[in-house]
Amino acid sequence: MDWTDTPEQAAFRAEVRGLIETKLPARYRTKLDFSFEEGWDADRKSDDPQRVTAAKEWASALAERGWIAPHWPKEYGGAGLSPMEQFIYRMEMAEARAPGVGGSGVQMLGPMLIVHGTEEQKQQHLSGILSGDVIWAQGYSEPGSGSDLASLQTRAVRDGDEYVVNGQKIWTSGAHHADWLFMLARTDPDAPKHRGISFLLLDRNTPGVSVRPLINMGWEHGFNETFFEDVHVPVSSRVGEENRGWYVGMTLLDFERSNITGAVDARRSLEALRDYVGTDEGAAKSRLASTPTLRGDLADRFIETEVMFNFSFRIISMQDRGLIPNYEASTSKLFNSELVQRMANTGVKVFGMHSNIWERDKAPMRAQFTRSYVGSVSATIAAGTSEVQRNIIATRGLGLPRG
Ligand SMILES: Cc1cc2nc3c(=O)[nH]c(=O)nc-3n(C[C@H](O)[C@H](O)[C@H](O)COP(=O)(O)OP(=O)(O)OC[C@H]3O[C@@H](n4cnc5c(N)ncnc54)[C@H](O)[C@@H]3O)c2cc1C
C-alpha cells in the first residue's frame, strides 16, 4: 500500500499547514498541555480577554474556509472535503495540536440536522455552529442508561405546542460551557423501548435546566449532571417524528472514525519521551538504565503506534471508496483507547517515583504521563465501552453468535 500523497493531496496538506503557521494564535502554539478548563471551549467564555480573542481569532480563521466543518457539504457552509482531505486536515491539525472548533455541534449535531432537520431548524442552528458562536452538549446518557441507552427514562410529555421535560442526564461533557443541548427523551412510555423516544433541541438557559459539575479523578471539571424540572420545549424543536428519535439519534454519527488524532498523539508522546530521556536531566530521572525491560515496553509502544496508524489508514481508505466503516471503526476505537492507557502506563513506569508528582512545573515532562495515566481511564468507557466494541467486532466482524 502506497500512502504517499498525490500532488493534489500534497498541495492540500501544504495549504492546511500554511493556515496553521499563519493563523494559529500564539496561545495554542506555545501552550502544549491544556486541561479541560483551558481549551478552546473554555476560552470562549473566559474572563480573560486574551483567551476570548484567541478563541475567536482561531474560529474565524477556520470559518473563512469552511474548515470549522470540513466534512459538511458546501451548500450548508462546510468545506465539502473528500474523506482523504478530511483525513489530511485532521492529521495536520493533530500534528500542530491546533484545537478543534465547534465541538459536538460540528461533529454530530450539524450533520444530523442536514439529514433530518426542518428548513427552519437548519436556518436557526447551522450558522451558529459554523461560526463557532454556539456550542452544543450531548444529553443521551442517564444514571441507569449508558450502554443500554434505549432504556432511558427522562420524560417529555406533550402539552399543546410544547413538551414538558422532567428527568436527569449524566456525563454531559462540556454542558457547563454549552449554549444548547441536544437530547433524547421518552415520549411514549408504553411503546417498545426504541420506539417511544424523541430527539429534542433546547437552549441550556431554558428555565428548569440545571447543570451540576462532576469532577473527575484528575480533579478536572469536564462533565456534568444535567437536571430537567418542568422544562418547556416547543414541539418545533423536535427533530424528526415523535417517537422516532432513536433513529434520528443514531444518525448522529461521529464522522471522524479513523482516530488519526490518537495515532498522531501516540507517536508524538513517544518521540517526546525518547528526546527527553536522551538529555542529562531525563536520563537522571528515568529508570531506563536500571530497568532493561522498559526498553522492551517502549519498543512495544512504538510498534503499536504504527499499528494504530494502519488501523486509521484502513478506515480512511474505506471511506474514500464510499464504504461505511462498521466493526472496523470499533476495532480502531478499541485499539486506540487501550493504546492511550498502555502508553500512559509505560510513561509512568519510565519515571518511577517521579511519576507521583502531579504539578507540571515540578515533574518530568510536565507530568504528561502522570496526568494521562489518570485521565485515560475513561477512554475505554466514553463513546462506547471496550466490552461493547468487542461485542460489535465479535458479531459483525467475526460473525460469532450473540452471547
Ligand atoms: C469521559 C466521558 C465523557 C462522556 N460524555 C458523554 C456526553 O457528553 N453525553 C452523554 O450522553 N454521555 C456521555 N458519556 C457517557 C458514556 O456514553 C457512557 O459512560 C457509556 O456509554 C457507558 O455507559 P455507562 O457508564 O452507563 O456504563 P454501563 O453501560 O452501565 O456499563 C457498565 C459495565 O458493563 C459493561 N457492559 C454493559 N453492557 C454490556 C454488554 N451488552 N456486554 C458486555 N458488557 C457490557 C460495560 O462495558 C461496563 O464495563 C461520557 C462518558 C465518559 C467516560
The ligand as an ORCA input file, in Angstrom:
! r2SCAN-3c Opt
* xyz 0 1
  C     -15.283     10.978     29.621
  C     -16.704     10.638     29.299
  C     -17.474     11.560     28.585
  C     -18.814     11.271     28.291
  N     -19.569     12.226     27.651
  C     -20.883     11.996     27.420
  C     -21.721     13.030     26.839
  O     -21.270     14.124     26.531
  N     -23.028     12.772     26.688
  C     -23.585     11.564     27.010
  O     -24.779     11.407     26.808
  N     -22.837     10.572     27.573
  C     -21.500     10.773     27.785
  N     -20.722      9.792     28.377
  C     -21.359      8.549     28.798
  C     -20.930      7.307     28.022
  O     -21.548      7.266     26.757
  C     -21.271      6.096     28.904
  O     -20.479      6.184     30.062
  C     -21.012      4.806     28.200
  O     -21.893      4.618     27.126
  C     -21.144      3.608     29.174
  O     -22.342      3.651     29.882
  P     -22.379      3.555     31.483
  O     -21.351      4.497     32.023
  O     -23.777      3.726     31.904
  O     -21.863      2.086     31.792
  P     -22.757      0.752     31.722
  O     -23.454      0.695     30.417
  O     -23.570      0.649     32.951
  O     -21.640     -0.353     31.738
  C     -21.061     -0.853     32.950
  C     -20.145     -2.014     32.574
  O     -20.930     -3.075     31.976
  C     -20.408     -3.401     30.695
  N     -21.493     -3.753     29.769
  C     -22.635     -3.072     29.573
  N     -23.374     -3.663     28.612
  C     -22.664     -4.741     28.187
  C     -22.891     -5.746     27.201
  N     -24.002     -5.750     26.453
  N     -21.931     -6.700     27.041
  C     -20.793     -6.692     27.784
  N     -20.533     -5.770     28.752
  C     -21.457     -4.797     28.922
  C     -19.713     -2.139     30.218
  O     -18.746     -2.427     29.228
  C     -19.111     -1.622     31.519
  O     -17.908     -2.291     31.804
  C     -19.380     10.043     28.673
  C     -18.600      9.107     29.391
  C     -17.293      9.414     29.702
  C     -16.486      8.400     30.470
*
